[in-house]
Amino acid sequence: MLNVAKHTPSPNFNLRPSVAQISLLVIHNISLPPRQYGGGYVEKFFQNTLPIAEHKFFEEIKDLQVSAHLFITRQGEVIQFVNLNDRAWHAGVSVYKGCENCNDFSIGIELEGCDEEDYSNVQYEVLAKVSVAIEASYPGITEKSTRGHSDIAPGRKTDPGPFFNWPKYRQLWQMNDQNSKKIRG
């Protein structure tokens, strides 16, 4: 399904509960160091190999063990850390429609970015294409079951932030979905 993704396995995952139905897509943002892009630090962070001495902020997060299923860089590269069927550690303490532990039934996508800046056009384009591919494989995930981290962990998380353009993303999702259905016939 995501054969265009670069595979960079993270050790930070486990099996989903056997009764879990994948039914939620969670959009996040991340930049390491904060508000700085590139450098491969996000990948190293998700692999527990972050070079702590290279930035003072890294000392603060050195003991965290987190991951996402996918990461989309500012240039639109897709990096996959965890198999979509497995449970990535991206949502933390969270709740959606009365169900706690969203990691159990969600797929997490990190966008390279922060709450204070616009995302790149190519990130929206790639995110929409990836979302359509995920929806095709996991029918429980739709536009309506896609949320920001802030929606499932309010008061604790703010991402993807006020600069994430939900209408643009949804419009691109719908356009890609229609094109995909035309191709499938």
TORVEX-249793 format. One record per residue: residue number from 1; y, x, z of N, C-alpha, C in turn; chain. Coordinates in nm, 2 decimals, always signed. Each point is the difference from the previous one (the first is absolute). Layout:
seq; nv; nu; nw; cav; cau; caw; cv; cu; cw; mol
NUM; Y; X; Z; Y; X; Z; Y; X; Z; A
...
***
This chain:
seq; nv; nu; nw; cav; cau; caw; cv; cu; cw; mol
1; -0.12; +0.08; +0.00; +0.12; -0.08; +0.00; +0.13; +0.09; +0.00; A
2; +0.00; +0.09; +0.09; +0.12; +0.09; +0.01; -0.03; +0.14; -0.06; A
3; -0.05; +0.00; -0.12; -0.05; +0.13; -0.05; +0.12; +0.09; -0.04; A
4; +0.12; -0.05; +0.01; +0.12; +0.09; -0.03; +0.05; +0.06; +0.13; A
5; -0.06; -0.03; +0.11; +0.04; +0.06; +0.13; -0.06; +0.14; +0.02; A
6; +0.08; +0.08; +0.06; -0.05; +0.13; +0.04; -0.07; -0.02; +0.13; A
7; -0.12; +0.05; +0.02; -0.08; -0.02; +0.12; +0.02; +0.11; +0.10; A
8; +0.06; -0.03; +0.11; +0.02; +0.10; +0.11; -0.05; -0.06; +0.13; A
9; -0.13; +0.02; +0.03; -0.06; -0.07; +0.11; +0.06; +0.03; +0.13; A
10; +0.02; -0.10; +0.08; +0.05; +0.01; +0.14; -0.12; -0.02; +0.09; A
11; -0.01; +0.07; +0.12; -0.10; -0.03; +0.09; +0.03; -0.12; +0.09; A
12; +0.12; -0.05; -0.01; +0.05; -0.11; +0.09; -0.03; -0.14; -0.06; A
13; -0.13; -0.03; +0.01; -0.04; -0.14; -0.04; -0.13; -0.02; +0.07; A
14; -0.05; -0.13; -0.01; -0.13; -0.04; +0.05; -0.04; -0.12; -0.07; A
15; -0.12; -0.05; +0.03; -0.05; -0.12; -0.07; +0.08; -0.12; +0.05; A
16; +0.01; -0.10; -0.09; +0.06; -0.13; +0.04; -0.11; -0.08; +0.08; A
17; +0.04; -0.09; +0.08; -0.10; -0.09; +0.07; -0.07; -0.07; -0.12; A
18; -0.13; -0.02; +0.03; -0.08; -0.07; -0.11; +0.05; -0.13; -0.04; A
19; +0.07; -0.07; +0.09; +0.04; -0.14; -0.04; +0.14; +0.00; -0.06; A
20; +0.07; +0.12; -0.01; +0.13; +0.01; -0.05; +0.01; -0.04; -0.15; A
21; +0.09; -0.08; -0.04; +0.03; -0.04; -0.14; +0.13; +0.06; -0.03; A
22; +0.01; +0.09; -0.10; +0.13; +0.07; -0.04; +0.09; -0.11; -0.05; A
23; +0.11; -0.02; +0.07; +0.08; -0.12; -0.04; +0.15; +0.03; +0.02; A
24; +0.04; +0.13; +0.02; +0.14; +0.03; +0.03; +0.03; +0.13; -0.06; A
25; +0.12; +0.01; -0.07; +0.05; +0.13; -0.06; +0.13; +0.03; +0.08; A
26; +0.00; +0.12; +0.06; +0.12; +0.04; +0.08; +0.07; +0.11; -0.07; A
27; +0.13; -0.02; -0.01; +0.09; +0.10; -0.06; +0.07; +0.08; +0.11; A
28; +0.00; +0.13; -0.01; +0.06; +0.09; +0.10; +0.10; +0.09; -0.08; A
29; +0.07; +0.08; +0.08; +0.07; +0.12; -0.05; -0.03; +0.12; +0.09; A
30; +0.01; +0.12; -0.06; -0.01; +0.12; +0.07; +0.07; +0.11; -0.07; A
31; +0.06; +0.09; +0.08; +0.05; +0.13; -0.06; -0.01; +0.10; +0.11; A
32; -0.04; +0.12; -0.04; -0.02; +0.11; +0.10; +0.06; +0.12; -0.06; A
33; +0.09; +0.07; +0.07; +0.07; -0.05; +0.12; +0.08; -0.13; -0.03; A
34; +0.04; -0.07; +0.10; +0.07; -0.12; -0.03; +0.12; +0.01; -0.10; A
35; +0.00; -0.09; -0.10; +0.10; -0.01; -0.11; -0.01; +0.13; -0.09; A
36; -0.11; +0.06; +0.00; -0.02; +0.11; -0.10; -0.12; -0.02; -0.07; A
37; +0.00; +0.03; -0.13; -0.11; -0.04; -0.09; -0.06; +0.13; -0.06; A
38; -0.13; -0.02; -0.04; -0.07; +0.11; -0.06; -0.05; +0.10; +0.10; A
39; -0.06; +0.11; -0.04; -0.05; +0.10; +0.09; -0.14; -0.02; +0.05; A
40; -0.06; -0.11; -0.03; -0.14; -0.03; +0.03; -0.03; -0.02; +0.15; A
41; +0.11; -0.03; +0.08; -0.02; -0.01; +0.14; -0.07; -0.14; +0.04; A
42; +0.03; -0.10; -0.08; -0.07; -0.13; +0.03; -0.15; +0.02; -0.02; A
43; -0.04; +0.06; -0.11; -0.14; +0.03; -0.02; -0.07; +0.08; +0.11; A
44; +0.07; +0.10; +0.05; -0.05; +0.08; +0.11; +0.00; -0.08; +0.13; A
45; +0.10; -0.08; +0.02; +0.00; -0.09; +0.12; -0.13; -0.09; +0.00; A
46; -0.03; -0.06; -0.11; -0.11; -0.09; +0.00; -0.13; +0.07; +0.00; A
47; +0.00; +0.13; -0.02; -0.12; +0.08; +0.01; -0.01; +0.08; +0.13; A
48; +0.09; -0.02; +0.09; +0.01; +0.07; +0.12; +0.01; +0.15; -0.01; A
49; +0.08; +0.04; -0.11; +0.02; +0.15; -0.02; +0.15; +0.03; -0.01; A
50; +0.08; -0.08; +0.06; +0.15; +0.02; -0.01; +0.03; +0.13; +0.07; A
51; +0.08; +0.08; -0.07; +0.04; +0.13; +0.06; +0.11; -0.02; +0.10; A
52; -0.03; -0.01; +0.12; +0.09; -0.04; +0.11; +0.12; +0.10; +0.01; A
53; -0.02; +0.12; -0.03; +0.11; +0.10; +0.02; +0.11; -0.01; -0.11; A
54; -0.03; -0.08; -0.11; +0.10; -0.01; -0.11; +0.12; -0.09; +0.02; A
55; -0.01; -0.09; +0.10; +0.11; -0.09; +0.03; -0.01; -0.05; +0.14; A
56; +0.11; -0.01; +0.07; +0.00; -0.05; +0.14; -0.06; -0.14; +0.01; A
57; +0.02; -0.09; -0.09; -0.05; -0.13; +0.01; -0.15; -0.01; +0.00; A
58; -0.06; +0.10; -0.07; -0.15; +0.00; +0.00; -0.06; +0.02; +0.13; A
59; +0.07; +0.06; +0.10; -0.05; +0.02; +0.13; -0.02; -0.14; +0.07; A
60; +0.10; -0.09; -0.03; -0.01; -0.14; +0.06; -0.12; -0.08; -0.05; A
61; -0.05; +0.03; -0.12; -0.10; -0.09; -0.06; -0.14; +0.08; -0.01; A
62; +0.00; +0.12; +0.05; -0.12; +0.08; -0.02; -0.13; -0.06; +0.05; A
63; +0.00; -0.09; +0.10; -0.12; -0.05; +0.05; -0.04; -0.14; -0.06; A
64; +0.08; -0.05; -0.08; -0.03; -0.13; -0.06; -0.11; +0.02; -0.11; A
65; -0.08; -0.10; +0.00; -0.11; +0.00; -0.11; +0.02; -0.13; -0.07; A
66; +0.06; +0.00; -0.12; +0.03; -0.12; -0.07; -0.04; +0.03; -0.15; A
67; +0.00; -0.11; -0.07; -0.03; +0.01; -0.15; +0.05; -0.13; -0.06; A
68; -0.01; +0.00; -0.13; +0.02; -0.12; -0.08; -0.10; +0.01; -0.11; A
69; -0.03; -0.11; -0.06; -0.09; +0.00; -0.12; +0.06; +0.07; -0.11; A
70; +0.13; -0.03; -0.03; +0.07; +0.06; -0.12; +0.14; +0.04; +0.04; A
71; +0.05; +0.10; -0.07; +0.14; +0.05; +0.01; +0.05; +0.01; -0.14; A
72; +0.12; -0.05; -0.02; +0.07; +0.00; -0.13; +0.13; +0.09; +0.02; A
73; +0.00; +0.11; -0.07; +0.11; +0.10; +0.01; +0.13; -0.06; -0.07; A
74; +0.11; +0.06; +0.02; +0.12; -0.04; -0.07; -0.01; +0.01; -0.15; A
75; -0.09; +0.09; -0.05; -0.02; +0.01; -0.14; -0.11; -0.09; -0.06; A
76; -0.06; -0.08; +0.09; -0.10; -0.10; -0.04; -0.15; +0.05; +0.00; A
77; -0.02; +0.12; +0.06; -0.14; +0.05; +0.01; -0.06; -0.08; +0.11; A
78; -0.13; -0.04; -0.02; -0.08; -0.07; +0.09; -0.10; +0.09; +0.06; A
79; +0.00; +0.01; +0.13; -0.10; +0.08; +0.08; -0.08; -0.09; +0.09; A
80; -0.13; +0.01; -0.02; -0.09; -0.08; +0.09; -0.06; +0.08; +0.11; A
81; +0.02; -0.05; +0.12; -0.05; +0.07; +0.12; -0.13; -0.06; +0.05; A
82; -0.01; -0.13; -0.01; -0.12; -0.07; +0.06; -0.05; -0.10; -0.10; A
83; -0.13; -0.01; -0.01; -0.06; -0.10; -0.09; +0.05; -0.14; +0.04; A
84; +0.03; -0.08; -0.09; +0.06; -0.14; +0.03; -0.10; -0.08; +0.08; A
85; -0.13; +0.02; -0.01; -0.09; -0.07; +0.08; -0.01; +0.04; +0.15; A
86; +0.05; +0.12; +0.03; +0.00; +0.05; +0.13; +0.13; -0.04; +0.07; A
87; +0.01; +0.02; +0.13; +0.11; -0.03; +0.09; +0.09; +0.12; +0.02; A
88; +0.11; +0.00; -0.07; +0.10; +0.11; +0.02; +0.08; -0.03; +0.13; A
89; +0.06; +0.10; +0.06; +0.07; -0.02; +0.12; +0.15; +0.00; -0.02; A
90; +0.05; -0.11; -0.06; +0.14; -0.01; -0.04; +0.09; -0.10; +0.08; A
91; -0.06; -0.11; +0.05; +0.07; -0.11; +0.05; +0.03; +0.01; +0.15; A
92; -0.09; +0.07; +0.07; +0.02; +0.01; +0.15; -0.01; -0.14; +0.06; A
93; +0.07; -0.02; +0.11; +0.00; -0.12; +0.07; +0.07; -0.10; -0.09; A
94; -0.07; -0.11; -0.04; +0.05; -0.08; -0.10; -0.06; -0.14; +0.00; A
95; +0.06; -0.10; -0.06; -0.05; -0.13; +0.00; +0.05; -0.07; -0.13; A
96; -0.10; -0.08; -0.07; +0.04; -0.07; -0.12; -0.08; -0.14; +0.01; A
97; +0.08; -0.10; -0.01; -0.06; -0.14; +0.01; -0.09; -0.02; +0.12; A
98; +0.05; +0.06; +0.12; -0.08; -0.01; +0.12; -0.11; +0.09; +0.02; A
99; -0.03; +0.08; -0.10; -0.11; +0.10; +0.01; +0.05; +0.14; +0.03; A
100; -0.05; +0.06; +0.10; +0.05; +0.13; +0.05; -0.08; +0.11; -0.08; A
101; +0.05; +0.12; +0.02; -0.07; +0.12; -0.06; -0.01; -0.01; -0.15; A
102; +0.12; -0.01; -0.06; +0.00; -0.01; -0.15; -0.07; +0.10; -0.08; A
103; -0.02; +0.12; +0.06; -0.08; +0.10; -0.07; -0.14; -0.05; -0.04; A
104; -0.05; -0.09; +0.08; -0.13; -0.05; -0.02; -0.01; -0.07; -0.14; A
105; +0.10; -0.07; -0.04; -0.01; -0.08; -0.12; +0.12; +0.02; -0.10; A
106; +0.06; +0.12; +0.00; +0.11; +0.02; -0.09; -0.02; +0.13; -0.08; A
107; +0.08; +0.01; -0.10; +0.01; +0.13; -0.08; +0.15; +0.04; +0.02; A
108; +0.01; +0.13; +0.03; +0.14; +0.05; +0.03; +0.04; +0.10; -0.11; A
109; +0.13; -0.03; -0.05; +0.06; +0.08; -0.10; +0.13; +0.06; +0.05; A
110; +0.01; +0.13; +0.00; +0.12; +0.07; +0.04; +0.08; +0.04; -0.12; A
111; +0.13; -0.03; +0.01; +0.09; +0.04; -0.11; +0.08; +0.12; +0.06; A
112; +0.01; +0.10; -0.08; +0.09; +0.12; +0.04; +0.14; -0.05; +0.01; A
113; +0.05; -0.01; +0.12; +0.14; -0.05; +0.01; +0.03; -0.02; +0.15; A
114; +0.12; -0.07; +0.02; +0.04; -0.02; +0.14; +0.08; -0.13; +0.00; A
115; +0.03; -0.05; +0.11; +0.07; -0.13; +0.01; +0.14; +0.00; -0.05; A
116; +0.06; +0.12; -0.02; +0.14; +0.01; -0.03; +0.03; +0.03; -0.15; A
117; -0.10; +0.00; -0.08; +0.03; +0.04; -0.14; -0.08; -0.09; -0.10; A
118; +0.05; -0.02; -0.12; -0.08; -0.07; -0.10; -0.12; +0.07; -0.04; A
119; -0.10; -0.08; -0.04; -0.12; +0.06; -0.06; +0.02; +0.02; -0.14; A
120; -0.08; +0.09; -0.07; +0.02; +0.02; -0.14; -0.06; -0.11; -0.08; A
121; +0.05; -0.02; -0.12; -0.05; -0.10; -0.09; -0.15; +0.02; -0.03; A
122; -0.04; +0.13; -0.02; -0.14; +0.02; -0.03; -0.09; -0.03; +0.12; A
123; +0.05; +0.01; +0.12; -0.08; -0.04; +0.11; -0.03; -0.15; +0.00; A
124; +0.10; -0.08; -0.04; -0.02; -0.15; -0.01; -0.10; -0.03; -0.11; A
125; +0.02; +0.07; -0.11; -0.09; -0.02; -0.12; -0.15; +0.03; +0.04; A
126; -0.02; +0.12; +0.06; -0.13; +0.04; +0.04; -0.06; -0.09; +0.11; A
127; +0.09; -0.03; +0.10; -0.05; -0.09; +0.11; -0.04; -0.14; -0.06; A
128; +0.07; -0.05; -0.09; -0.04; -0.13; -0.06; -0.13; +0.01; -0.07; A
129; -0.02; +0.11; -0.08; -0.13; +0.01; -0.07; -0.11; +0.02; +0.09; A
130; +0.02; +0.08; +0.11; -0.11; +0.02; +0.10; -0.03; -0.13; +0.07; A
131; +0.10; -0.08; +0.03; -0.02; -0.12; +0.07; -0.08; -0.10; -0.09; A
132; +0.03; +0.00; -0.13; -0.08; -0.09; -0.09; -0.15; +0.05; +0.00; A
133; -0.02; +0.13; -0.01; -0.14; +0.05; +0.00; -0.07; -0.03; +0.13; A
134; +0.07; +0.01; +0.12; -0.06; -0.04; +0.12; -0.03; -0.15; +0.01; A
135; +0.09; -0.08; -0.05; -0.02; -0.14; +0.00; -0.12; -0.04; -0.08; A
136; -0.02; +0.07; -0.11; -0.12; -0.03; -0.09; -0.13; +0.04; +0.07; A
137; +0.00; +0.10; +0.09; -0.12; +0.03; +0.07; -0.02; -0.06; +0.14; A
138; +0.11; -0.05; +0.05; +0.00; -0.06; +0.13; +0.08; -0.13; +0.00; A
139; -0.06; -0.11; -0.04; +0.06; -0.13; -0.03; +0.08; -0.05; +0.13; A
140; -0.03; +0.05; +0.12; +0.07; -0.05; +0.12; +0.14; +0.06; +0.00; A
141; +0.03; +0.10; -0.08; +0.13; +0.06; +0.00; +0.08; -0.06; -0.12; A
142; +0.11; -0.06; +0.03; +0.09; -0.05; -0.10; +0.14; +0.04; +0.03; A
143; +0.10; -0.04; -0.08; +0.14; +0.02; +0.03; +0.03; -0.06; +0.14; A
144; -0.05; -0.12; +0.02; +0.03; -0.07; +0.13; -0.06; +0.06; +0.12; A
145; -0.10; +0.09; -0.02; -0.06; +0.06; +0.12; +0.03; +0.15; +0.00; A
146; +0.12; +0.03; -0.05; +0.05; +0.14; +0.00; +0.12; +0.00; +0.09; A
147; +0.00; +0.09; +0.09; +0.11; +0.01; +0.10; +0.04; +0.14; +0.03; A
148; +0.12; +0.01; +0.05; +0.05; +0.13; +0.05; -0.06; +0.03; +0.13; A
149; +0.00; +0.13; +0.04; -0.05; +0.04; +0.13; +0.09; -0.07; +0.11; A
150; +0.12; -0.02; -0.03; +0.09; -0.06; +0.10; -0.04; -0.15; +0.02; A
151; -0.06; -0.06; -0.09; -0.05; -0.14; +0.01; -0.12; -0.02; +0.09; A
152; -0.08; +0.11; +0.01; -0.12; -0.02; +0.08; +0.01; +0.08; +0.13; A
153; +0.11; +0.08; +0.02; +0.02; +0.07; +0.12; +0.15; -0.01; +0.03; A
154; +0.06; -0.12; +0.01; +0.14; -0.02; +0.02; +0.04; +0.06; +0.14; A
155; +0.12; +0.06; -0.01; +0.06; +0.06; +0.12; -0.06; +0.14; +0.02; A
156; -0.11; +0.03; -0.06; -0.06; +0.14; +0.01; +0.02; +0.08; -0.13; A
157; +0.00; -0.07; -0.11; +0.01; +0.07; -0.13; +0.11; -0.07; -0.08; A
158; +0.06; +0.08; -0.09; +0.11; -0.05; -0.08; -0.03; +0.01; -0.15; A
159; -0.10; +0.07; -0.04; -0.03; +0.03; -0.14; -0.07; -0.12; -0.07; A
160; +0.03; -0.01; -0.13; +0.06; +0.09; -0.09; +0.15; +0.00; +0.00; A
161; +0.06; -0.08; +0.09; +0.15; +0.01; +0.02; +0.08; -0.09; -0.09; A
162; +0.13; -0.01; +0.03; +0.09; -0.09; -0.07; +0.02; +0.04; -0.15; A
163; -0.03; +0.12; -0.04; +0.03; +0.04; -0.13; -0.12; -0.03; -0.09; A
164; -0.11; -0.05; +0.05; -0.12; -0.03; -0.08; +0.04; -0.14; -0.07; A
165; -0.01; +0.00; -0.13; +0.04; -0.12; -0.08; -0.12; -0.09; -0.02; A
166; -0.03; -0.09; +0.09; -0.11; -0.09; -0.01; +0.00; -0.08; -0.13; A
167; +0.11; -0.06; -0.04; +0.01; -0.08; -0.12; -0.04; +0.09; -0.13; A
168; +0.05; +0.12; +0.00; -0.04; +0.08; -0.12; -0.15; +0.03; +0.00; A
169; -0.05; +0.04; +0.12; -0.14; +0.03; +0.01; -0.09; -0.13; -0.04; A
170; +0.04; -0.11; +0.05; -0.08; -0.12; -0.04; +0.01; -0.04; -0.15; A
171; +0.12; +0.02; -0.05; +0.02; -0.03; -0.15; -0.09; +0.10; -0.08; A
172; +0.00; +0.13; +0.04; -0.09; +0.09; -0.08; -0.14; -0.03; +0.03; A
173; -0.04; -0.04; +0.11; -0.14; -0.04; +0.03; -0.04; -0.11; -0.09; A
174; +0.08; -0.11; -0.01; -0.03; -0.11; -0.08; -0.01; +0.04; -0.15; A
175; +0.09; +0.08; -0.05; +0.00; +0.05; -0.13; -0.13; +0.07; -0.03; A
176; -0.03; +0.10; +0.08; -0.13; +0.07; -0.01; -0.12; -0.08; +0.00; A
177; +0.00; -0.10; +0.09; -0.11; -0.09; +0.02; -0.02; -0.08; -0.13; A
178; +0.11; -0.05; -0.06; -0.01; -0.08; -0.12; -0.05; +0.09; -0.12; A
179; +0.05; +0.12; -0.01; -0.05; +0.09; -0.10; -0.15; +0.04; +0.02; A
180; -0.04; +0.02; +0.12; -0.14; +0.03; +0.03; -0.09; -0.12; -0.04; A
181; +0.04; -0.12; +0.03; -0.08; -0.12; -0.04; -0.01; -0.01; -0.15; A
182; +0.11; +0.03; -0.07; +0.00; -0.01; -0.15; -0.10; +0.10; -0.06; A
183; +0.00; +0.12; +0.06; -0.10; +0.10; -0.05; -0.14; -0.03; +0.03; A
184; -0.03; -0.06; +0.12; -0.13; -0.04; +0.03; -0.05; -0.13; -0.08; A
185; +0.10; -0.07; -0.05; -0.03; -0.11; -0.09; -0.02; -0.12; +0.08; A
***
